[in-house]
Each structure stands twice: as structure tokens, then as C-alpha cells.
Amino acid sequence: MTTYQSAINDLRARLDEKNIAHYWADTDLLNWLIQGCTDIARRSETLIEYNTTLNAVAGLADYNLPADCLRVHRIEFIPQSTVNPPLVYPLQLSTMYEMDQLWGSMQYLQSVYPSWAVIRGTPGNPLNRASGVLVFKVYPVPSQNGAWNLFYYAMPNPAAQLSDNLAVSAGYENLPVLYAEHVALRADRDPRWQESKALYEQDLLAMIEMTRRLHDQSRQISWAGTGTGFSGGYSSYDGTGGW
């Protein structure tokens, strides 16, 4: 993996500061690299997190998502009563208005297994208000304890250190450097910033295109109905997710 310090060394070479007195401080370059990683994570949604640390509590409908959550991909419920092997119940993600047609005035109806989830709030915690926390609300409310499996797109650590690994997918370590390069050149009123910015946008779009799916196979599932709980002939499913 590439550290922020290694990326700064590469960035200084691009800015013609490799063998001369440094014009930009390490703190400036580090901040721009972090901004670049943040822009890449937000636009490409490639920092994928799988979190299994959140407990499901009987009778509790609302749960705070991790602070670094940008957008949710999938939520699964594992009841405490099934641990070997665990049964996994995926929840359908919906909106409050759509759910109004289902739960009516009984948002806190309890059942053994929840089936739907609604995401509300804002990523992060702007203005230090509770409403600025991303929350997911489940329905029906679980009547038993268990655990949540969270699959979500994360933001990089805004307080990264020089020794930390660059918060970007492997193979795309040049992107934060290109971002920081064009910001530094623009701050220096160097017209080359436009070329650097164009290269950044070009490579970022290529990354987004290549990482929509993490495999190159057909998005179909076929089964013969034996040994999988299904019966009958062959069927197929054309999935669309990037996971």
C-alpha cells in the first residue's frame, strides 16, 4: 500500500520540488491529498465497508449508522436465536413515504424478523445536531435480539497521518496525487493546473467505469433446483448491483 508520505514525495516530484527547497509545507500537501481521497470516495463509492459490530435490540426500531457512512448499500438481520449456522435476513431499503403505504399508523409494530429499512438524516454530524446523524429505521421492529450486517460506502479519515495508507483503492494511488497537484498549481496561479485537473477527471471517470462491478462475469444466476432449496427446472436472475 502507498502511504500519504510516499504520495507527498511523488507530489513534490510532480511540482518540481524534489531537489530544491520546499515551497509547500507537508501539512498543506497532506490536506490536499485527504481532500482528493474524499472527492474520489464520494464520487466513485469505492471505499466499501462491511460492519458487523452493531447489535439489534428487541423493541428498538432506530439505529445510528457509523460516522463514516456516506451511503448504504445493504442491511441484513441475524437473529440471536440462530448462530450455528446463522440465518441471514436481508432487508429491503425504502423511503418514509413509500413505507407509509405499508405501516400506516403502526410504525412500531413488532415481529420476529424485520423486512424493511428506511435511511434518514445526513452523513456526518453538521452543526453538531442529532438530526445530522445517518439513521436507519427498521420495520417491523424486531421482537428478539440479534445483529446487523451493514454494507456501506465510507468516507476516508479526515485526520489521516503521514504514516497512514492512502485512502484509495489499490491501483488508483495516482488519483489523489493528481488532485493535490492541480490544487497546488492553481494556488500558485500556474496555468498547468488545468491540464492536471483534466487528467484527474479523465482518470477518475475511468476508475468509476471500471469499478462499477468488481468482476467481469455475466450478471446471471442459474440453478437446477437441487441442493439449494429450490425445485423445478433452470431459472436465472439478472442482478444489477456492484457488489
LOVEXPA-458434 format. One record per residue: residue number from 1; residue in one letter; z, x, y of N, C-alpha, C in turn; chain. Coordinates in steps of 0.001 Angstrom, whole numbers, plus 500000, padded with zeros to 6 digits. Atoms other than C-alpha are relative to their C-alpha. Layout:
! residues N
 torlum sevo    npz    npx    npy   capz   capx   capy    cpz    cpx    cpy koltor
    NUM    A      Z      X      Y      Z      X      Y      Z      X      Y      A
...
END
This chain:
! residues 243
 torlum sevo    npz    npx    npy   capz   capx   capy    cpz    cpx    cpy koltor
      1    M 500000 500829 498802 500000 500000 500000 500000 500871 501259      A
      2    T 500063 499301 498718 499435 501033 503628 501189 499608 500863      A
      3    T 498868 500286 499117 502464 501334 505909 499511 499834 501437      A
      4    Y 500344 500124 498580 502497 500487 509599 499818 501376 500632      A
      5    Q 500151 498653 499467 502952 504192 510308 498619 500569 499666      A
      6    S 501339 499536 500375 499762 505011 508372 498933 499295 500823      A
      7    A 500960 500751 499192 497945 502262 510245 499987 500515 501437      A
      8    I 499939 499438 498648 499156 503713 513562 499252 501324 500059      A
      9    N 500736 498728 500035 497815 507135 512553 498498 499757 500007      A
     10    D 501415 500361 500026 494448 505556 511759 499562 499470 501358      A
     11    L 500317 500582 498692 494546 503630 515024 499882 501080 501065      A
     12    R 500066 498919 499011 495236 506778 517058 498707 500792 499842      A
     13    A 501271 499303 500223 492225 508462 515438 498845 499202 500598      A
     14    R 501052 500854 499442 490061 505499 516453 500033 500012 501538      A
     15    L 499855 499992 498542 491444 505699 520009 499877 501413 500590      A
     16    D 500183 498604 499562 490679 509461 520223 501317 500625 500446      A
     17    E 498690 499432 499687 494406 510288 520310 500537 500847 498860      A
     18    K 499518 499300 501188 494570 512227 517058 500545 501391 500322      A
     19    N 499610 498608 499730 494826 515748 518517 500332 500240 501472      A
     20    I 499659 499848 498589 495777 515063 522141 501312 499270 500274      A
     21    A 498771 500696 499620 498824 513787 523996 499804 498488 499870      A
     22    H 500112 501433 500243 499516 510167 523078 500135 499211 501298      A
     23    Y 499960 500862 498819 498755 507590 525749 500843 498758 499695      A
     24    W 499266 501198 500375 500146 504591 523857 501222 500368 499169      A
     25    A 498785 499775 500778 503690 504523 522507 499884 499332 498633      A
     26    D 500021 500601 501339 504293 503785 518831 500419 498534 500043      A
     27    T 499528 501394 499923 506123 500599 519828 498892 499062 500437      A
     28    D 501138 500824 499567 503021 499300 521631 499034 499768 498847      A
     29    L 500960 500108 501094 500738 500036 518705 500564 499169 498850      A
     30    L 499373 500784 501056 503226 498585 516211 499959 498514 500336      A
     31    N 500028 501403 499594 503476 495353 518197 498599 499408 499854      A
     32    W 501372 500509 500107 499677 495020 518299 499573 499864 498546      A
     33    L 500301 500120 501428 499406 495668 514577 500667 498756 499413      A
     34    I 499309 501205 500470 502008 492949 513923 499273 498759 500496      A
     35    Q 500771 501128 499478 500065 490600 516205 498718 499800 499204      A
     36    G 501209 500092 500803 496938 491421 514227 500275 499387 498638      A
     37    C 499629 500563 501297 498666 490683 510917 500305 498510 500121      A
     38    T 499692 501408 499776 499925 487398 512364 498729 499181 500182      A
     39    D 501262 500703 499783 496451 486383 513551 499234 499846 498684      A
     40    I 500695 500046 501286 494987 487232 510132 500666 498991 499061      A
     41    A 499276 500927 500873 497716 485329 508248 499767 498557 500412      A
     42    R 500176 501368 499501 497309 482262 510455 498603 499477 499734      A
     43    R 501381 500456 500118 493521 482132 510259 499453 500056 498577      A
     44    S 500535 499859 501356 492926 483262 506679 500886 499365 498930      A
     45    E 499037 500564 500954 496047 481838 504971 499969 500776 498683      A
     46    T 500036 499143 501186 496193 484771 502564 501359 500581 499638      A
     47    L 498657 499573 500382 499916 485595 502653 500636 498855 499220      A
     48    I 499583 501099 500868 500791 483374 499703 501388 500284 499436      A
     49    E 498636 499854 500504 504446 482853 498807 500280 498961 498921      A
     50    Y 499537 500898 501067 505932 481339 495659 501520 500083 499989      A
     51    N 498555 499999 499806 509555 480361 496305 500659 499058 498999      A
     52    T 499287 500812 500995 511916 479123 493573 501497 499950 500277      A
     53    T 498565 499871 499689 515244 479511 495385 500614 498734 500585      A
     54    L 499476 501209 499359 515591 476012 496866 500418 498982 498940      A
     55    N 499469 500961 500971 517792 473627 494885 499717 498573 500437      A
     56    A 500119 501436 499767 517085 469922 494589 501361 499369 499740      A
     57    V 498660 500595 500091 520256 467879 495184 499866 498498 499799      A
     58    A 500044 501438 500274 520758 464406 493738 500374 499208 501246      A
     59    G 499745 500844 498843 520558 461820 496513 499534 500566 501327      A
     60    L 500436 499368 498750 519125 464249 499110 498480 499934 500108      A
     61    A 501439 500205 499835 515666 463432 500497 499323 501090 500816      A
     62    D 500611 499073 499057 515091 466075 503215 500454 501436 499728      A
     63    Y 499722 498587 500280 514838 469842 502703 499259 500880 501001      A
     64    N 500636 499043 499094 514157 472686 505130 499129 500965 499214      A
     65    L 500885 499004 500592 511205 474887 504260 500388 501387 500507      A
     66    P 499685 498650 499531 511523 478699 504538 499496 500245 501418      A
     67    A 500315 499761 498587 511405 480024 508104 498617 500608 500195      A
     68    D 501305 499356 499843 508193 481976 507441 498852 499112 499541      A
     69    C 501033 500906 500504 506293 478908 506181 499053 499585 501116      A
     70    L 501028 500415 499058 503035 478291 508024 499415 498646 499607      A
     71    R 500551 501254 500510 501606 475527 505821 500288 499930 498503      A
     72    V 499632 500188 501405 502499 474059 502437 498751 499754 499170      A
     73    H 501092 500250 500933 500116 474190 499501 500420 499039 498889      A
     74    R 499606 500786 501176 502119 472647 496665 501525 499999 499865      A
     75    I 498577 500122 500288 505607 471394 495769 500155 499433 498600      A
     76    E 499727 500461 501359 506927 470988 492227 501497 499760 499831      A
     77    F 498609 500317 500298 510150 469440 490942 500303 500336 498549      A
     78    I 499540 499681 501348 512020 470830 487914 501393 499419 499824      A
     79    P 498668 500594 500181 514900 468600 486763 500938 500949 499268      A
     80    Q 499000 499118 500596 518099 470380 485813 500193 499721 498516      A
     81    S 499780 500388 501390 518220 468495 482524 498973 500589 499053      A
     82    T 501031 499411 500862 515080 470260 481244 499823 501459 500383      A
     83    V 500059 498584 499640 515482 474017 481254 499357 500863 498926      A
     84    N 500540 499160 501079 514157 475233 477892 499165 499174 499020      A
     85    P 500723 499485 498826 511300 474790 478295 500108 499009 501157      A
     86    P 499886 500911 498860 511359 473343 481834 498811 499066 500108      A
     87    L 501068 500944 499682 509351 470243 482675 499710 500107 501490      A
     88    V 500408 499804 498609 507395 470623 485919 499256 498761 500476      A
     89    Y 500598 501208 499443 506538 467574 488028 499412 500311 501384      A
     90    P 500611 499741 498685 504016 468238 490840 500084 498762 500887      A
     91    L 499925 501100 499038 504431 466118 493979 498691 499891 500769      A
     92    Q 501163 500219 499153 501565 464574 495886 500424 500113 501462      A
     93    L 499692 499838 498583 501550 465603 499558 499301 498912 500805      A
     94    S 500538 501120 499233 501066 462782 502041 500506 500077 501433      A
     95    T 499528 500093 498615 501883 461673 505609 500948 498818 500130      A
     96    M 499034 501074 499789 504564 459389 507034 499310 498641 500056      A
     97    Y 500680 501286 499855 502073 456654 507948 499429 499520 498668      A
     98    E 500502 500390 501315 500468 456695 504512 501138 499541 499100      A
     99    M 498861 500349 500847 503879 456579 502858 500625 498670 500393      A
    100    D 499476 501302 499574 504874 453539 504937 499435 498870 499147      A
    101    Q 500621 501026 500841 502460 451563 502775 500616 499961 498611      A
    102    L 499416 499913 501327 504350 452689 499680 501482 499674 499997      A
    103    W 498550 500202 500052 508039 452816 500530 500490 498865 500891      A
    104    G 499581 501094 499139 508127 450113 503212 501255 500369 500762      A
    105    S 498728 499714 499334 511729 449998 504460 500987 500716 499072      A
    106    M 499104 499396 500996 513138 451742 501364 499645 501473 499804      A
    107    Q 500344 498583 500058 512548 455419 502187 500928 500796 499098      A
    108    Y 499009 499230 500750 515673 456490 500307 500269 499400 498624      A
    109    L 499904 500503 501358 515048 454682 497040 500095 501178 499035      A
    110    Q 499801 498896 500932 516273 456878 494188 499311 499741 498665      A
    111    S 500608 500058 501325 514568 457655 490890 500280 501329 499308      A
    112    V 499735 498771 500743 514821 460285 488178 499130 501144 500504      A
    113    Y 500943 498964 499577 511724 462150 489371 499298 499585 501295      A
    114    P 500788 500294 498790 510222 462295 492910 498508 500184 499712      A
    115    S 501442 499948 500232 506472 461803 493115 499197 500399 501227      A
    116    W 500720 499705 498766 505503 462313 496789 500858 500854 500927      A
    117    A 499299 499218 498982 506397 464619 499654 499232 499917 501311      A
    118    V 500567 500037 498651 505814 464478 503408 500503 501223 500759      A
    119    I 499623 498839 499196 505802 467565 505636 500057 499585 501454      A
    120    R 499920 500300 498578 507009 467216 509196 500734 501133 500720      A
    121    G 499390 498941 499211 508153 469480 512016 498962 500992 500494      A
    122    T 500848 498955 499446 506741 472682 513487 500387 501335 499376      A
    123    P 499638 498686 500548 506516 476156 511909 500865 500788 500968      A
    124    G 499092 499253 499147 509291 478371 513190 501067 499090 500577      A
    125    N 498934 500778 499378 512022 477096 515470 499883 500105 501520      A
    126    P 500180 499890 498562 510670 476744 519032 501138 499348 500766      A
    127    L 498949 500511 499121 513282 476227 521746 501331 499819 499273      A
    128    N 498753 500050 500766 515966 476573 519041 500453 498565 499736      A
    129    R 499680 501393 500304 515778 472863 518251 499822 499748 498510      A
    130    A 500096 500305 501428 516339 471421 514804 498653 499399 499646      A
    131    S 501291 500624 500262 513079 469484 515149 498900 501036 499847      A
    132    G 500999 498957 500121 511274 472816 515223 499964 500646 498636      A
    133    V 499988 499465 501355 512006 473474 511546 499083 499151 499127      A
    134    L 500826 500752 500930 509434 472532 508923 500880 499413 498904      A
    135    V 499196 500722 500976 510966 469930 506616 499072 499248 499059      A
    136    F 500730 500909 500881 509680 468188 503508 500943 498914 499511      A
    137    K 499240 501186 500406 510869 464699 502627 499370 499479 498720      A
    138    V 500532 500414 501293 510525 463523 499039 500282 498524 499750      A
    139    Y 499858 501408 500376 510089 460040 497592 499448 499808 498593      A
    140    P 498629 500464 499828 511607 458647 495514 500977 501175 500083      A
    141    V 498971 498963 499904 514784 460594 496219 500506 500307 498589      A
    142    P 499557 499687 501362 515815 462478 493062 501439 499544 499759      A
    143    S 498653 500445 500359 518840 460965 491327 500711 501025 499128      A
    144    Q 499395 498920 500776 519529 464230 489491 499724 501328 500690      A
    145    N 500211 498669 499436 519882 467863 490474 498828 500688 499314      A
    146    G 501114 499253 500556 517100 470326 489896 499624 501147 500912      A
    147    A 500499 498896 499168 514962 472940 491620 498607 499658 500497      A
    148    W 501338 500158 499429 511883 473046 493829 499217 501293 499835      A
    149    N 500951 498889 499937 508926 475328 493306 499138 499786 501234      A
    150    L 500764 500119 498764 507335 475937 496708 498870 501020 500011      A
    151    F 501159 499139 499815 503845 477346 497136 499548 499805 501450      A
    152    Y 500347 500182 498594 503087 478043 500779 499351 501253 500585      A
    153    Y 500627 498906 499266 501139 480180 503233 501006 500490 501035      A
    154    A 498914 499441 499194 503505 482530 505044 499478 500782 501201      A
    155    M 500248 499135 498861 503636 484381 508338 500652 501355 499741      A
    156    P 499381 498681 500200 504362 488147 508441 501308 500129 500774      A
    157    N 498736 499731 499325 507717 489537 509517 499727 500472 501424      A
    158    P 500266 499593 498615 507673 489692 513355 500791 501219 500440      A
    159    A 499172 498838 499647 510231 492516 513321 499786 501121 498986      A
    160    A 500316 498968 500990 508454 494922 510974 500344 501389 500532      A
    161    Q 499690 498618 499671 509410 498611 510910 498813 500892 499615      A
    162    L 501107 499082 500278 507106 501644 510787 499853 500298 498519      A
    163    S 500040 499678 501425 508034 502235 507142 499611 498803 499127      A
    164    D 500372 501191 500770 507191 498658 506094 498519 500027 499660      A
    165    N 501407 500127 500356 503960 497869 504311 499287 499039 500943      A
    166    L 500824 500843 499137 501184 496368 506397 499886 498609 499384      A
    167    A 499976 501369 500519 501392 492568 506041 498600 499408 499986      A
    168    V 501369 500483 500140 497801 492004 504977 499580 500221 498558      A
    169    S 500448 499889 501383 496010 491528 501672 499377 501362 499730      A
    170    A 500570 498718 500397 495033 494668 499774 498482 499967 500127      A
    171    G 501439 499917 499801 491523 495800 500633 499561 499632 501404      A
    172    Y 500338 500425 498638 491680 494460 504179 500915 500658 501034      A
    173    E 499074 499308 499106 494015 497002 505774 499347 500426 501309      A
    174    N 500676 499599 498765 491351 497848 508366 500055 498908 501057      A
    175    L 500065 501109 499044 491585 494416 509984 501078 500070 501081      A
    176    P 499008 499873 498931 494938 494805 511802 499720 501184 500921      A
    177    V 500335 498836 499189 493756 498226 512976 498897 499648 500993      A
    178    L 501071 500434 499099 490561 496717 514421 500542 499080 501086      A
    179    Y 499395 500894 499010 492635 494029 516117 500737 500813 501063      A
    180    A 499220 499194 499053 495020 496566 517674 499093 500894 500839      A
    181    E 500924 499134 499265 492095 498803 518656 499370 499259 501168      A
    182    H 500665 500716 498905 490336 496125 520672 501000 499584 501083      A
    183    V 498982 500336 499005 493608 495094 522366 500320 501216 500863      A
    184    A 499702 498779 499248 494359 498713 523343 498852 500361 500944      A
    185    L 501161 499676 499156 490822 499301 524631 499877 499018 501167      A
    186    R 500076 500993 498926 490912 496070 526613 501082 500254 501044      A
    187    A 498923 499685 499062 494278 497007 528130 499650 501220 500848      A
    188    D 500430 498793 499291 492689 500339 529127 498720 499770 500801      A
    189    R 501239 500381 499309 489701 498468 530644 498800 500814 499500      A
    190    D 501101 499279 500634 487425 500279 528225 499028 498969 499429      A
    191    P 500938 501033 500450 484244 498218 527631 499741 500015 498493      A
    192    R 500200 499947 501451 484197 499333 523987 500835 498952 499271      A
    193    W 499159 501001 500644 486821 496646 523327 499170 498844 499454      A
    194    Q 500828 501121 500448 484044 494063 522996 499370 500290 498640      A
    195    E 500573 499622 501295 482400 495969 520143 501067 499949 498909      A
    196    S 498908 500013 500967 485741 496410 518405 500420 498570 499655      A
    197    K 499647 501410 500235 486542 492709 518842 498960 499323 499122      A
    198    A 501064 500590 500805 483158 491735 517386 500105 500445 498538      A
    199    L 499832 499502 501357 483748 493953 514357 501176 499321 499316      A
    200    Y 498821 500671 500553 487186 492405 513870 499660 498577 499563      A
    201    E 500346 501377 500319 485836 488857 513990 499042 499938 498813      A
    202    Q 500959 499967 501100 482974 489745 511639 500698 500257 498669      A
    203    D 499300 499669 501240 485241 491330 509040 501014 498926 499619      A
    204    L 499039 501057 500291 487842 488561 509359 499300 498797 499369      A
    205    L 500740 501121 500577 485243 485858 508684 499554 500315 498579      A
    206    A 500379 499595 501353 484034 487838 505657 501199 499911 499065      A
    207    M 498780 500096 500807 487624 488040 504413 500316 498544 499660      A
    208    I 499720 501415 500225 488127 484286 504838 499060 499426 498949      A
    209    E 500990 500492 500958 484938 483593 502901 500314 500493 498588      A
    210    M 499762 499404 501311 485891 485941 500049 501317 499557 499375      A
    211    T 498671 500315 500535 489498 484787 499689 500271 498505 499896      A
    212    R 499772 501435 500179 488986 481027 499604 500433 499692 498578      A
    213    R 499590 500105 501400 489251 481345 495822 500262 501405 499489      A
    214    L 499643 498686 500502 490933 484228 494031 499399 500267 498624      A
    215    H 500765 499713 501217 488445 484150 491153 498547 499597 500257      A
    216    D 501414 500285 499810 484680 483856 490689 499437 499092 498913      A
    217    Q 500436 500865 501085 484565 481311 487865 499757 498575 500492      A
    218    S 500273 501395 499684 483355 477714 487840 501294 499220 500091      A
    219    R 498781 500789 499812 485941 475233 489083 499961 498737 499137      A
    220    Q 499978 501110 500935 485851 473056 485961 500937 500309 498863      A
    221    I 499118 499875 501147 488356 472463 483202 499484 499051 498924      A
    222    S 500467 500812 501119 487117 471230 479822 500975 500123 498847      A
    223    W 499122 499959 501158 489195 470296 476819 499460 499075 498922      A
    224    A 500487 500762 501147 488543 468894 473344 500999 498951 499546      A
    225    G 499025 501028 500336 491687 466795 473226 500899 500356 498842      A
    226    T 499124 499603 501100 493553 468822 470610 500991 501029 500499      A
    227    G 498956 499047 499661 496844 470583 471156 500393 500018 501459      A
    228    T 499677 500003 498579 497087 469640 474827 500612 498686 500458      A
    229    G 499442 501288 499611 498476 466122 474736 498948 498976 500324      A
    230    F 501089 500917 499724 495045 464571 475275 499346 499595 498692      A
    231    S 500751 500428 501169 492943 462668 472803 498614 499597 500431      A
    232    G 501357 500392 499671 489284 461938 472639 499091 501199 500110      A
    233    G 501023 498963 499912 486205 463962 473456 500214 500924 501166      A
    234    Y 499920 499032 498919 485462 466592 476052 500031 499294 501345      A
    235    S 499946 500495 498634 486319 465949 479677 499959 501193 500913      A
    236    S 500026 498885 499052 486087 468013 482814 500632 499583 501306      A
    237    Y 499419 500213 498678 487833 468371 486152 499449 501053 500935      A
    238    D 500547 499060 499011 486215 469934 489195 501023 500190 501093      A
    239    G 498957 499749 499022 489086 471427 491159 499431 500571 501292      A
    240    T 500458 499507 498697 488839 472390 494819 500975 500927 500666      A
    241    G 498975 499182 499347 491985 474380 495509 499682 501483 499927      A
    242    G 500213 498566 499978 492095 478077 496349 500988 500775 499162      A
    243    W 498986 499318 500793 494997 478833 494034 499539 500124 498564      A
END
